[in-house]
Amino acid sequence: MNKSFWNEYGLKTLFFLSILTFDIASKRAILNSLLLHQSFTVIPNFFDITYVENPGAAFGLLGTIENPWRNLLLGGVSAIAVIMLLNFYLKQAKDNEIIKYAIIIVLAGAIGNLIDRFRFGVVVDFLDFHWYEYHWPAFNVADTVICIGVGLLVWQLWGAED
Protein backbone atom coordinates (compact mmCIF):
# COMPACT_ATOMS: atom_id res chain seq x y z
CA MET A 1 0.00 0.00 0.00
CA ASN A 2 1.21 3.48 -0.84
CA LYS A 3 2.69 5.16 2.26
CA SER A 4 1.11 8.55 1.49
CA PHE A 5 -2.30 6.90 1.07
CA TRP A 6 -1.87 5.23 4.48
CA ASN A 7 -0.79 8.52 6.06
CA GLU A 8 -3.72 10.40 4.55
CA TYR A 9 -6.52 7.88 5.06
CA GLY A 10 -5.34 4.85 7.05
CA LEU A 11 -4.31 6.60 10.25
CA LYS A 12 -7.29 8.92 10.10
CA THR A 13 -9.65 6.00 9.58
CA LEU A 14 -8.18 4.24 12.62
CA PHE A 15 -8.53 7.45 14.64
CA PHE A 16 -12.17 7.81 13.54
CA LEU A 17 -12.95 4.17 14.32
CA SER A 18 -11.29 4.35 17.74
CA ILE A 19 -13.42 7.35 18.75
CA LEU A 20 -16.60 5.76 17.40
CA THR A 21 -15.81 2.45 19.09
CA PHE A 22 -15.12 4.16 22.43
CA ASP A 23 -18.45 6.01 22.20
CA ILE A 24 -20.41 2.86 21.34
CA ALA A 25 -18.61 0.77 23.99
CA SER A 26 -19.19 3.38 26.71
CA LYS A 27 -22.91 3.50 25.90
CA ARG A 28 -23.10 -0.28 25.82
CA ALA A 29 -21.45 -0.44 29.26
CA ILE A 30 -24.08 1.96 30.62
CA LEU A 31 -26.95 0.03 29.03
CA ASN A 32 -25.59 -3.24 30.42
CA SER A 33 -24.96 -1.99 33.95
CA LEU A 34 -27.56 0.66 34.83
CA LEU A 35 -31.31 1.02 34.69
CA LEU A 36 -32.82 4.15 33.19
CA HIS A 37 -32.24 7.09 35.60
CA GLN A 38 -30.02 4.95 37.83
CA SER A 39 -26.92 6.77 39.00
CA PHE A 40 -23.72 6.30 40.94
CA THR A 41 -21.42 8.94 42.33
CA VAL A 42 -17.88 9.25 41.00
CA ILE A 43 -16.93 12.57 42.68
CA PRO A 44 -19.39 13.70 45.36
CA ASN A 45 -21.28 16.92 44.56
CA PHE A 46 -19.55 17.17 41.18
CA PHE A 47 -19.73 14.11 38.89
CA ASP A 48 -22.05 11.11 38.62
CA ILE A 49 -22.63 8.45 36.03
CA THR A 50 -26.38 8.60 35.38
CA TYR A 51 -28.18 6.74 32.62
CA VAL A 52 -30.65 9.03 30.84
CA GLU A 53 -32.15 8.99 27.39
CA ASN A 54 -32.27 12.14 25.28
CA PRO A 55 -35.04 12.04 22.67
CA GLY A 56 -34.07 15.47 21.29
CA ALA A 57 -31.01 17.26 20.02
CA ALA A 58 -28.41 18.93 22.23
CA PHE A 59 -29.78 19.51 25.74
CA GLY A 60 -33.09 17.92 24.77
CA LEU A 61 -34.06 20.51 22.14
CA LEU A 62 -36.96 19.31 19.98
CA GLY A 63 -37.46 16.37 22.35
CA THR A 64 -41.19 16.98 22.60
CA ILE A 65 -41.87 16.49 18.87
CA GLU A 66 -43.72 13.22 18.31
CA ASN A 67 -41.92 10.25 16.79
CA PRO A 68 -41.32 9.30 13.98
CA TRP A 69 -41.12 12.96 12.92
CA ARG A 70 -38.52 13.79 15.58
CA ASN A 71 -36.14 11.02 14.53
CA LEU A 72 -36.68 11.76 10.85
CA LEU A 73 -35.93 15.46 11.43
CA LEU A 74 -32.94 14.93 13.72
CA GLY A 75 -31.61 11.99 11.72
CA GLY A 76 -31.98 13.95 8.48
CA VAL A 77 -30.23 17.00 9.88
CA SER A 78 -27.43 14.79 11.21
CA ALA A 79 -27.06 12.99 7.89
CA ILE A 80 -26.88 16.32 6.04
CA ALA A 81 -24.26 17.55 8.52
CA VAL A 82 -22.19 14.41 7.97
CA ILE A 83 -22.33 14.89 4.19
CA MET A 84 -21.37 18.56 4.50
CA LEU A 85 -18.44 17.72 6.80
CA LEU A 86 -17.20 15.04 4.41
CA ASN A 87 -17.46 17.51 1.54
CA PHE A 88 -15.59 20.15 3.54
CA TYR A 89 -12.90 17.59 4.42
CA LEU A 90 -12.40 16.57 0.80
CA LYS A 91 -12.56 20.03 -0.78
CA GLN A 92 -11.49 22.60 1.79
CA ALA A 93 -9.27 21.05 4.48
CA LYS A 94 -6.33 20.76 2.06
CA ASP A 95 -3.05 20.63 4.01
CA ASN A 96 -4.35 21.66 7.42
CA GLU A 97 -4.07 18.51 9.53
CA ILE A 98 -5.75 20.10 12.54
CA ILE A 99 -8.85 20.86 10.45
CA LYS A 100 -8.81 17.33 9.05
CA TYR A 101 -8.64 15.77 12.53
CA ALA A 102 -11.24 18.21 13.88
CA ILE A 103 -13.65 17.13 11.13
CA ILE A 104 -12.92 13.47 11.85
CA ILE A 105 -13.64 14.03 15.55
CA VAL A 106 -16.96 15.77 14.81
CA LEU A 107 -17.92 13.05 12.31
CA ALA A 108 -17.21 10.28 14.83
CA GLY A 109 -19.37 11.96 17.45
CA ALA A 110 -22.20 12.77 15.05
CA ILE A 111 -22.26 9.22 13.71
CA GLY A 112 -22.12 7.79 17.25
CA ASN A 113 -25.25 9.72 18.23
CA LEU A 114 -26.88 8.96 14.88
CA ILE A 115 -26.39 5.23 15.52
CA ASP A 116 -28.16 5.62 18.89
CA ARG A 117 -31.03 7.52 17.33
CA PHE A 118 -31.61 4.80 14.71
CA ARG A 119 -31.09 1.89 17.12
CA PHE A 120 -33.00 3.17 20.14
CA GLY A 121 -34.97 6.22 18.99
CA VAL A 122 -33.05 8.25 21.60
CA VAL A 123 -29.45 9.11 22.42
CA VAL A 124 -27.92 7.46 25.49
CA ASP A 125 -26.37 10.02 27.85
CA PHE A 126 -24.59 9.34 31.11
CA LEU A 127 -21.93 11.93 31.98
CA ASP A 128 -23.61 13.98 34.71
CA PHE A 129 -21.61 16.99 35.92
CA HIS A 130 -23.11 19.13 38.65
CA TRP A 131 -22.38 21.43 41.55
CA TYR A 132 -24.44 19.97 44.39
CA GLU A 133 -28.03 20.15 43.05
CA TYR A 134 -27.22 22.36 40.02
CA HIS A 135 -26.85 20.00 37.06
CA TRP A 136 -25.49 20.55 33.58
CA PRO A 137 -27.54 18.42 31.16
CA ALA A 138 -26.14 14.88 30.94
CA PHE A 139 -24.13 14.08 27.84
CA ASN A 140 -21.96 11.31 26.37
CA VAL A 141 -18.60 10.68 24.69
CA ALA A 142 -19.99 11.60 21.25
CA ASP A 143 -21.20 14.97 22.55
CA THR A 144 -17.80 15.58 24.12
CA VAL A 145 -15.84 14.90 20.95
CA ILE A 146 -18.25 16.97 18.86
CA CYS A 147 -17.55 19.95 21.15
CA ILE A 148 -13.79 19.35 20.98
CA GLY A 149 -13.87 19.04 17.19
CA VAL A 150 -16.00 22.16 16.73
CA GLY A 151 -13.69 24.04 19.10
CA LEU A 152 -10.68 23.02 17.03
CA LEU A 153 -12.45 24.04 13.82
CA VAL A 154 -13.35 27.46 15.23
CA TRP A 155 -9.80 27.93 16.49
CA GLN A 156 -8.33 27.02 13.10
CA LEU A 157 -10.82 28.80 10.88
CA TRP A 158 -11.19 32.04 12.81
CA GLY A 159 -8.63 32.30 15.54
CA ALA A 160 -5.35 30.64 14.63
CA GLU A 161 -2.48 32.63 13.19
CA ASP A 162 -1.20 31.49 9.79
VOMINU-259669 format. One record per residue (C-alpha): chain; residue number from 1; x, z, y; residue in one letter. Coordinates in nm, 4 decimals, padded with zeros to 6 digits. Example, Ala and Ser with C-alpha at 12.3 -4.5 7.8 and 13.67 -1.06 7.14 Angstrom:
% VOMINU-259669
<rec mol="A" seq="1" x="01.2300" z="00.7800" y="-00.4500" type="A"/>
<rec mol="A" seq="2" x="01.3670" z="00.7140" y="-00.1060" type="S"/>
//
This chain:
% VOMINU-259669
<rec mol="A" seq="1" x="00.0000" z="00.0000" y="00.0000" type="M"/>
<rec mol="A" seq="2" x="00.1214" z="-00.0841" y="00.3480" type="N"/>
<rec mol="A" seq="3" x="00.2687" z="00.2263" y="00.5156" type="K"/>
<rec mol="A" seq="4" x="00.1113" z="00.1486" y="00.8552" type="S"/>
<rec mol="A" seq="5" x="-00.2305" z="00.1072" y="00.6896" type="F"/>
<rec mol="A" seq="6" x="-00.1870" z="00.4485" y="00.5230" type="W"/>
<rec mol="A" seq="7" x="-00.0792" z="00.6064" y="00.8524" type="N"/>
<rec mol="A" seq="8" x="-00.3725" z="00.4553" y="01.0397" type="E"/>
<rec mol="A" seq="9" x="-00.6515" z="00.5056" y="00.7875" type="Y"/>
<rec mol="A" seq="10" x="-00.5345" z="00.7050" y="00.4847" type="G"/>
<rec mol="A" seq="11" x="-00.4306" z="01.0246" y="00.6596" type="L"/>
<rec mol="A" seq="12" x="-00.7288" z="01.0096" y="00.8921" type="K"/>
<rec mol="A" seq="13" x="-00.9649" z="00.9580" y="00.5996" type="T"/>
<rec mol="A" seq="14" x="-00.8180" z="01.2615" y="00.4238" type="L"/>
<rec mol="A" seq="15" x="-00.8531" z="01.4635" y="00.7455" type="F"/>
<rec mol="A" seq="16" x="-01.2175" z="01.3543" y="00.7814" type="F"/>
<rec mol="A" seq="17" x="-01.2952" z="01.4322" y="00.4166" type="L"/>
<rec mol="A" seq="18" x="-01.1287" z="01.7740" y="00.4346" type="S"/>
<rec mol="A" seq="19" x="-01.3420" z="01.8753" y="00.7351" type="I"/>
<rec mol="A" seq="20" x="-01.6604" z="01.7401" y="00.5763" type="L"/>
<rec mol="A" seq="21" x="-01.5807" z="01.9088" y="00.2446" type="T"/>
<rec mol="A" seq="22" x="-01.5115" z="02.2428" y="00.4155" type="F"/>
<rec mol="A" seq="23" x="-01.8451" z="02.2200" y="00.6007" type="D"/>
<rec mol="A" seq="24" x="-02.0408" z="02.1336" y="00.2857" type="I"/>
<rec mol="A" seq="25" x="-01.8611" z="02.3986" y="00.0775" type="A"/>
<rec mol="A" seq="26" x="-01.9191" z="02.6712" y="00.3376" type="S"/>
<rec mol="A" seq="27" x="-02.2914" z="02.5904" y="00.3505" type="K"/>
<rec mol="A" seq="28" x="-02.3103" z="02.5823" y="-00.0285" type="R"/>
<rec mol="A" seq="29" x="-02.1454" z="02.9255" y="-00.0435" type="A"/>
<rec mol="A" seq="30" x="-02.4080" z="03.0616" y="00.1962" type="I"/>
<rec mol="A" seq="31" x="-02.6955" z="02.9027" y="00.0032" type="L"/>
<rec mol="A" seq="32" x="-02.5592" z="03.0420" y="-00.3245" type="N"/>
<rec mol="A" seq="33" x="-02.4963" z="03.3952" y="-00.1993" type="S"/>
<rec mol="A" seq="34" x="-02.7556" z="03.4834" y="00.0661" type="L"/>
<rec mol="A" seq="35" x="-03.1307" z="03.4694" y="00.1024" type="L"/>
<rec mol="A" seq="36" x="-03.2821" z="03.3189" y="00.4153" type="L"/>
<rec mol="A" seq="37" x="-03.2239" z="03.5603" y="00.7089" type="H"/>
<rec mol="A" seq="38" x="-03.0016" z="03.7826" y="00.4948" type="Q"/>
<rec mol="A" seq="39" x="-02.6921" z="03.9003" y="00.6772" type="S"/>
<rec mol="A" seq="40" x="-02.3723" z="04.0943" y="00.6304" type="F"/>
<rec mol="A" seq="41" x="-02.1417" z="04.2327" y="00.8945" type="T"/>
<rec mol="A" seq="42" x="-01.7876" z="04.1005" y="00.9255" type="V"/>
<rec mol="A" seq="43" x="-01.6932" z="04.2681" y="01.2570" type="I"/>
<rec mol="A" seq="44" x="-01.9393" z="04.5360" y="01.3698" type="P"/>
<rec mol="A" seq="45" x="-02.1279" z="04.4562" y="01.6920" type="N"/>
<rec mol="A" seq="46" x="-01.9546" z="04.1176" y="01.7174" type="F"/>
<rec mol="A" seq="47" x="-01.9734" z="03.8885" y="01.4113" type="F"/>
<rec mol="A" seq="48" x="-02.2046" z="03.8624" y="01.1114" type="D"/>
<rec mol="A" seq="49" x="-02.2632" z="03.6031" y="00.8451" type="I"/>
<rec mol="A" seq="50" x="-02.6384" z="03.5382" y="00.8599" type="T"/>
<rec mol="A" seq="51" x="-02.8180" z="03.2615" y="00.6741" type="Y"/>
<rec mol="A" seq="52" x="-03.0648" z="03.0843" y="00.9025" type="V"/>
<rec mol="A" seq="53" x="-03.2155" z="02.7393" y="00.8988" type="E"/>
<rec mol="A" seq="54" x="-03.2272" z="02.5284" y="01.2138" type="N"/>
<rec mol="A" seq="55" x="-03.5035" z="02.2670" y="01.2040" type="P"/>
<rec mol="A" seq="56" x="-03.4073" z="02.1292" y="01.5465" type="G"/>
<rec mol="A" seq="57" x="-03.1010" z="02.0019" y="01.7257" type="A"/>
<rec mol="A" seq="58" x="-02.8405" z="02.2226" y="01.8934" type="A"/>
<rec mol="A" seq="59" x="-02.9776" z="02.5736" y="01.9505" type="F"/>
<rec mol="A" seq="60" x="-03.3094" z="02.4772" y="01.7919" type="G"/>
<rec mol="A" seq="61" x="-03.4056" z="02.2136" y="02.0506" type="L"/>
<rec mol="A" seq="62" x="-03.6957" z="01.9982" y="01.9308" type="L"/>
<rec mol="A" seq="63" x="-03.7458" z="02.2347" y="01.6372" type="G"/>
<rec mol="A" seq="64" x="-04.1191" z="02.2603" y="01.6981" type="T"/>
<rec mol="A" seq="65" x="-04.1866" z="01.8871" y="01.6490" type="I"/>
<rec mol="A" seq="66" x="-04.3722" z="01.8306" y="01.3222" type="E"/>
<rec mol="A" seq="67" x="-04.1919" z="01.6794" y="01.0255" type="N"/>
<rec mol="A" seq="68" x="-04.1324" z="01.3976" y="00.9297" type="P"/>
<rec mol="A" seq="69" x="-04.1116" z="01.2925" y="01.2959" type="W"/>
<rec mol="A" seq="70" x="-03.8517" z="01.5578" y="01.3793" type="R"/>
<rec mol="A" seq="71" x="-03.6145" z="01.4533" y="01.1020" type="N"/>
<rec mol="A" seq="72" x="-03.6678" z="01.0847" y="01.1764" type="L"/>
<rec mol="A" seq="73" x="-03.5935" z="01.1426" y="01.5456" type="L"/>
<rec mol="A" seq="74" x="-03.2943" z="01.3720" y="01.4934" type="L"/>
<rec mol="A" seq="75" x="-03.1612" z="01.1719" y="01.1987" type="G"/>
<rec mol="A" seq="76" x="-03.1977" z="00.8483" y="01.3947" type="G"/>
<rec mol="A" seq="77" x="-03.0226" z="00.9884" y="01.7005" type="V"/>
<rec mol="A" seq="78" x="-02.7425" z="01.1212" y="01.4787" type="S"/>
<rec mol="A" seq="79" x="-02.7057" z="00.7893" y="01.2988" type="A"/>
<rec mol="A" seq="80" x="-02.6877" z="00.6042" y="01.6318" type="I"/>
<rec mol="A" seq="81" x="-02.4259" z="00.8525" y="01.7554" type="A"/>
<rec mol="A" seq="82" x="-02.2188" z="00.7967" y="01.4406" type="V"/>
<rec mol="A" seq="83" x="-02.2332" z="00.4189" y="01.4887" type="I"/>
<rec mol="A" seq="84" x="-02.1371" z="00.4504" y="01.8562" type="M"/>
<rec mol="A" seq="85" x="-01.8442" z="00.6798" y="01.7715" type="L"/>
<rec mol="A" seq="86" x="-01.7198" z="00.4407" y="01.5042" type="L"/>
<rec mol="A" seq="87" x="-01.7455" z="00.1542" y="01.7509" type="N"/>
<rec mol="A" seq="88" x="-01.5586" z="00.3544" y="02.0146" type="F"/>
<rec mol="A" seq="89" x="-01.2904" z="00.4420" y="01.7585" type="Y"/>
<rec mol="A" seq="90" x="-01.2397" z="00.0803" y="01.6573" type="L"/>
<rec mol="A" seq="91" x="-01.2563" z="-00.0775" y="02.0030" type="K"/>
<rec mol="A" seq="92" x="-01.1485" z="00.1790" y="02.2599" type="Q"/>
<rec mol="A" seq="93" x="-00.9271" z="00.4477" y="02.1048" type="A"/>
<rec mol="A" seq="94" x="-00.6327" z="00.2064" y="02.0765" type="K"/>
<rec mol="A" seq="95" x="-00.3050" z="00.4006" y="02.0628" type="D"/>
<rec mol="A" seq="96" x="-00.4348" z="00.7421" y="02.1656" type="N"/>
<rec mol="A" seq="97" x="-00.4066" z="00.9529" y="01.8508" type="E"/>
<rec mol="A" seq="98" x="-00.5750" z="01.2539" y="02.0103" type="I"/>
<rec mol="A" seq="99" x="-00.8846" z="01.0455" y="02.0864" type="I"/>
<rec mol="A" seq="100" x="-00.8815" z="00.9054" y="01.7325" type="K"/>
<rec mol="A" seq="101" x="-00.8637" z="01.2533" y="01.5771" type="Y"/>
<rec mol="A" seq="102" x="-01.1238" z="01.3876" y="01.8212" type="A"/>
<rec mol="A" seq="103" x="-01.3654" z="01.1133" y="01.7131" type="I"/>
<rec mol="A" seq="104" x="-01.2922" z="01.1846" y="01.3467" type="I"/>
<rec mol="A" seq="105" x="-01.3637" z="01.5551" y="01.4027" type="I"/>
<rec mol="A" seq="106" x="-01.6963" z="01.4813" y="01.5767" type="V"/>
<rec mol="A" seq="107" x="-01.7920" z="01.2315" y="01.3051" type="L"/>
<rec mol="A" seq="108" x="-01.7210" z="01.4826" y="01.0278" type="A"/>
<rec mol="A" seq="109" x="-01.9373" z="01.7452" y="01.1959" type="G"/>
<rec mol="A" seq="110" x="-02.2198" z="01.5047" y="01.2765" type="A"/>
<rec mol="A" seq="111" x="-02.2264" z="01.3715" y="00.9217" type="I"/>
<rec mol="A" seq="112" x="-02.2119" z="01.7250" y="00.7789" type="G"/>
<rec mol="A" seq="113" x="-02.5245" z="01.8225" y="00.9718" type="N"/>
<rec mol="A" seq="114" x="-02.6883" z="01.4883" y="00.8958" type="L"/>
<rec mol="A" seq="115" x="-02.6387" z="01.5520" y="00.5234" type="I"/>
<rec mol="A" seq="116" x="-02.8161" z="01.8893" y="00.5621" type="D"/>
<rec mol="A" seq="117" x="-03.1030" z="01.7328" y="00.7524" type="R"/>
<rec mol="A" seq="118" x="-03.1609" z="01.4708" y="00.4804" type="F"/>
<rec mol="A" seq="119" x="-03.1086" z="01.7121" y="00.1892" type="R"/>
<rec mol="A" seq="120" x="-03.3005" z="02.0143" y="00.3170" type="F"/>
<rec mol="A" seq="121" x="-03.4969" z="01.8991" y="00.6217" type="G"/>
<rec mol="A" seq="122" x="-03.3054" z="02.1603" y="00.8254" type="V"/>
<rec mol="A" seq="123" x="-02.9452" z="02.2417" y="00.9112" type="V"/>
<rec mol="A" seq="124" x="-02.7918" z="02.5492" y="00.7457" type="V"/>
<rec mol="A" seq="125" x="-02.6368" z="02.7846" y="01.0025" type="D"/>
<rec mol="A" seq="126" x="-02.4589" z="03.1114" y="00.9344" type="F"/>
<rec mol="A" seq="127" x="-02.1930" z="03.1984" y="01.1927" type="L"/>
<rec mol="A" seq="128" x="-02.3608" z="03.4713" y="01.3981" type="D"/>
<rec mol="A" seq="129" x="-02.1608" z="03.5921" y="01.6992" type="F"/>
<rec mol="A" seq="130" x="-02.3113" z="03.8651" y="01.9133" type="H"/>
<rec mol="A" seq="131" x="-02.2375" z="04.1550" y="02.1430" type="W"/>
<rec mol="A" seq="132" x="-02.4438" z="04.4387" y="01.9972" type="Y"/>
<rec mol="A" seq="133" x="-02.8035" z="04.3049" y="02.0150" type="E"/>
<rec mol="A" seq="134" x="-02.7224" z="04.0016" y="02.2361" type="Y"/>
<rec mol="A" seq="135" x="-02.6848" z="03.7062" y="01.9998" type="H"/>
<rec mol="A" seq="136" x="-02.5486" z="03.3581" y="02.0546" type="W"/>
<rec mol="A" seq="137" x="-02.7540" z="03.1155" y="01.8420" type="P"/>
<rec mol="A" seq="138" x="-02.6144" z="03.0936" y="01.4884" type="A"/>
<rec mol="A" seq="139" x="-02.4128" z="02.7835" y="01.4079" type="F"/>
<rec mol="A" seq="140" x="-02.1959" z="02.6373" y="01.1311" type="N"/>
<rec mol="A" seq="141" x="-01.8600" z="02.4691" y="01.0677" type="V"/>
<rec mol="A" seq="142" x="-01.9993" z="02.1252" y="01.1599" type="A"/>
<rec mol="A" seq="143" x="-02.1196" z="02.2545" y="01.4971" type="D"/>
<rec mol="A" seq="144" x="-01.7799" z="02.4122" y="01.5582" type="T"/>
<rec mol="A" seq="145" x="-01.5841" z="02.0954" y="01.4898" type="V"/>
<rec mol="A" seq="146" x="-01.8249" z="01.8864" y="01.6973" type="I"/>
<rec mol="A" seq="147" x="-01.7549" z="02.1148" y="01.9953" type="C"/>
<rec mol="A" seq="148" x="-01.3787" z="02.0982" y="01.9345" type="I"/>
<rec mol="A" seq="149" x="-01.3871" z="01.7189" y="01.9044" type="G"/>
<rec mol="A" seq="150" x="-01.6004" z="01.6733" y="02.2161" type="V"/>
<rec mol="A" seq="151" x="-01.3692" z="01.9103" y="02.4045" type="G"/>
<rec mol="A" seq="152" x="-01.0685" z="01.7029" y="02.3015" type="L"/>
<rec mol="A" seq="153" x="-01.2453" z="01.3823" y="02.4042" type="L"/>
<rec mol="A" seq="154" x="-01.3352" z="01.5226" y="02.7458" type="V"/>
<rec mol="A" seq="155" x="-00.9796" z="01.6485" y="02.7930" type="W"/>
<rec mol="A" seq="156" x="-00.8327" z="01.3099" y="02.7021" type="Q"/>
<rec mol="A" seq="157" x="-01.0816" z="01.0875" y="02.8800" type="L"/>
<rec mol="A" seq="158" x="-01.1186" z="01.2809" y="03.2037" type="W"/>
<rec mol="A" seq="159" x="-00.8629" z="01.5537" y="03.2298" type="G"/>
<rec mol="A" seq="160" x="-00.5351" z="01.4627" y="03.0644" type="A"/>
<rec mol="A" seq="161" x="-00.2478" z="01.3186" y="03.2627" type="E"/>
<rec mol="A" seq="162" x="-00.1202" z="00.9788" y="03.1489" type="D"/>
//
